[in-house]
Structure formats: C-alpha cells, structure tokens
C-alpha cells in the first residue's frame, strides 16, 4: 500500500462548504442600482402619461380648428 496522501489519490471526500456569502458591498451595490432603476422607471412612466395627455389635448385642439375651418369655407345658399 502506498503512503502517498496527495489529494488526487485520496479516496475520502472533503466536506463541501456552502457558497460563501456575497460581500456586503456587492449586495448594497445591487440594492442601490435597483433603487435607481425603479426611480428611472417611475419617471419614465410619469413622462409617458404627461405626453399622452398633451397629445390628447393637441388632437382635440386640432379637431376644433379643423371644424372651424370647415365651417368658414362653407358658402351660404342664396335662395
């Protein structure tokens, strides 16, 4: 029998340790990035809502102008 105790020749398995905890700065960095992204998402949603309102107002104004233009170009029937 060999007295060689190298890890490669060892038949006993080493205990498997759980994965190490993520470093604290990494977790904080992820949380900070998540908070920033949520804020950007909220701001984007607010901007979309604002632009939709402006678009609706502009479309209503455009329809009103088109309606007035149609009436002003009509001629009265003289009978």
RAWO-V318529 format. One record per pair of residues at least 12 apart in sequence whose C-alpha atoms are under 8 Angstrom apart, sorted by the first residue. I is the first residue (numbers start at 1). GAP is how many residues later the second one is. Records with the same first field share a line. If there is no record, write none. Layout:
I: GAP ; GAP
This chain:
none
